[in-house]
Amino acid sequence: VTHLPGDNYQTDAAVLYKAIMTPLKPIGVDVEIKSGIGPVISNPIQTVKDVERLSQIDPKRDVPYVLDTIKLLTEEKLNVPLIGFTGAPFTLASYMIEGGPSKNYNFTKAMMYRDEETWFALMNHLVDISIDYVVAQVEAGAEIIQIFDSWVGALNAKDYRYYIQPA
């Protein structure tokens, strides 16, 4: 799939397609992609103890198939840069708190406004794993990193600056 756009069109880069949820399972999140729904989390984050139970990610140990694929693609001498990616901490947190896709993010916003200790612990943890994950992708050969923040539009600018930007 990564080759198709470059083989058929003159694109500026090639994207390594994978789910933004990829780094969550290794840290202890029970995530399943359900047809017609999307990612579903069976153990949503509700407390700081839930965050403390999450482990760190070691990309070489936990997602070697991602790194091996990047190496394979770069060894194949793509004619364009390879884009690696990850989900942004807010989008990942939203899935982890809501238990899946949401239209209004009520649980996420409730945690942000009412339980800042849990919120910021989760955001900081997700920032740490995101950094480790994208650094490993770059070390494997990705030349560009895209961070998908699919759900950040659910926030106003003030909430973004206070609850997201510091992370």
C-alpha positions as CSV (number, residue, x, y, z in Angstrom):
1,V,0.0,0.0,0.0
2,T,2.9,2.4,0.8
3,H,4.2,2.0,-2.8
4,L,0.9,2.5,-4.6
5,P,0.8,6.3,-4.6
6,G,4.4,6.7,-5.5
7,D,4.1,4.0,-8.2
8,N,1.0,5.5,-9.8
9,Y,1.4,9.3,-9.1
10,Q,4.2,11.7,-8.6
11,T,3.8,12.1,-4.9
12,D,6.2,14.0,-2.6
13,A,6.4,11.3,0.0
14,A,5.1,7.8,0.9
15,V,3.2,7.0,4.1
16,L,3.6,3.9,6.1
17,Y,-0.1,3.0,6.7
18,K,-0.8,1.6,10.2
19,A,-3.4,2.3,12.9
20,I,-2.7,5.2,15.2
21,M,-3.6,2.8,18.0
22,T,-0.5,0.7,17.4
23,P,1.5,1.9,20.4
24,L,-1.4,1.5,22.9
25,K,-1.6,-2.3,23.1
26,P,2.0,-2.7,24.3
27,I,1.4,-0.2,27.1
28,G,-1.5,-2.2,28.5
29,V,-4.5,-0.8,26.7
30,D,-6.9,-3.5,25.5
31,V,-7.8,-2.0,22.1
32,E,-9.6,-3.7,19.3
33,I,-10.5,-2.3,15.8
34,K,-14.2,-3.2,15.3
35,S,-15.7,-3.0,11.8
36,G,-18.1,-0.1,11.4
37,I,-17.1,1.4,14.7
38,G,-13.3,1.8,14.8
39,P,-11.0,1.5,17.9
40,V,-12.8,0.2,21.0
41,I,-11.1,0.2,24.4
42,S,-12.4,-2.4,26.8
43,N,-10.6,-0.8,29.8
44,P,-11.1,3.0,29.6
45,I,-9.0,5.2,31.7
46,Q,-10.9,6.7,34.7
47,T,-8.4,7.3,37.5
48,V,-4.8,8.2,38.1
49,K,-4.3,4.5,39.2
50,D,-5.4,3.4,35.7
51,V,-2.7,5.7,34.3
52,E,-0.1,4.3,36.7
53,R,-0.8,0.8,35.5
54,L,0.2,1.7,32.0
55,S,3.7,0.6,31.0
56,Q,6.3,2.4,28.9
57,I,6.8,1.4,25.3
58,D,10.0,-0.1,24.0
59,P,9.4,0.1,20.2
60,K,12.1,-2.4,19.3
61,R,10.6,-5.0,21.6
62,D,6.9,-4.0,21.4
63,V,6.3,-3.0,17.7
64,P,9.3,-4.5,15.8
65,Y,7.0,-5.1,12.8
66,V,6.6,-1.4,12.4
67,L,10.3,-0.7,12.5
68,D,11.1,-3.7,10.3
69,T,8.6,-2.5,7.7
70,I,10.2,1.0,7.7
71,K,13.7,-0.6,7.3
72,L,12.4,-2.8,4.5
73,L,10.8,0.2,2.7
74,T,13.9,2.3,3.0
75,E,16.1,-0.6,1.8
76,E,13.8,-0.8,-1.3
77,K,15.0,2.7,-2.2
78,L,11.7,4.6,-2.3
79,N,12.1,7.5,-4.6
80,V,10.5,9.8,-2.1
81,P,10.8,10.3,1.7
82,L,9.0,7.8,4.0
83,I,6.5,9.3,6.4
84,G,6.1,7.6,9.8
85,F,3.3,8.7,12.1
86,T,1.6,8.4,15.5
87,G,-1.6,9.6,17.1
88,A,-1.3,12.8,19.1
89,P,-1.7,12.5,22.9
90,F,-5.1,14.2,22.9
91,T,-6.6,11.9,20.3
92,L,-5.1,8.8,21.9
93,A,-6.3,10.0,25.4
94,S,-9.8,10.6,24.0
95,Y,-10.1,7.0,22.8
96,M,-8.6,5.7,26.0
97,I,-11.1,7.7,28.2
98,E,-14.2,7.4,26.0
99,G,-13.6,3.8,25.2
100,G,-13.9,4.4,21.5
101,P,-15.0,7.1,19.0
102,S,-17.1,9.9,20.4
103,K,-19.2,12.8,19.0
104,N,-19.0,15.0,22.0
105,Y,-16.1,13.8,24.2
106,N,-18.0,14.2,27.4
107,F,-15.9,11.8,29.4
108,T,-12.7,13.3,28.1
109,K,-13.8,16.9,28.9
110,A,-15.1,15.8,32.3
111,M,-11.7,14.4,33.2
112,M,-9.9,17.5,31.9
113,Y,-12.1,19.8,33.9
114,R,-12.7,17.8,37.1
115,D,-9.6,15.6,37.5
116,E,-6.5,17.4,36.3
117,E,-4.2,15.0,38.2
118,T,-5.4,12.1,36.1
119,W,-5.6,14.2,32.9
120,F,-2.1,15.5,33.1
121,A,-0.6,12.2,34.2
122,L,-2.2,10.5,31.1
123,M,-1.1,13.3,28.8
124,N,2.5,13.2,30.0
125,H,2.6,9.4,29.7
126,L,1.2,9.6,26.2
127,V,3.8,12.3,25.3
128,D,6.6,10.1,26.5
129,I,5.4,7.0,24.6
130,S,4.8,9.1,21.5
131,I,8.3,10.5,21.6
132,D,9.8,7.0,22.0
133,Y,7.7,5.7,19.2
134,V,8.5,8.4,16.6
135,V,12.2,8.4,17.5
136,A,12.3,4.7,16.8
137,Q,10.6,5.3,13.5
138,V,13.2,7.9,12.5
139,E,16.0,5.6,13.6
140,A,14.6,2.9,11.4
141,G,14.5,5.2,8.4
142,A,11.4,7.4,8.4
143,E,12.4,10.8,7.2
144,I,9.2,12.7,8.2
145,I,6.8,12.2,11.1
146,Q,3.2,13.2,11.0
147,I,1.3,13.5,14.3
148,F,-2.5,12.9,13.8
149,D,-4.7,14.8,16.2
150,S,-8.0,13.8,14.8
151,W,-10.1,14.9,17.7
152,V,-8.4,18.2,18.9
153,G,-11.1,20.2,17.0
154,A,-13.4,19.3,19.8
155,L,-11.6,21.8,22.0
156,N,-11.7,25.6,22.0
157,A,-8.4,27.5,21.8
158,K,-8.4,28.3,25.6
159,D,-8.8,24.7,26.6
160,Y,-6.2,23.6,24.0
161,R,-3.6,26.1,25.4
162,Y,-4.2,25.0,29.0
163,Y,-4.8,21.2,28.7
164,I,-3.0,20.1,25.6
165,Q,-0.2,22.5,24.6
166,P,1.8,22.1,27.9
167,A,2.1,18.4,27.2
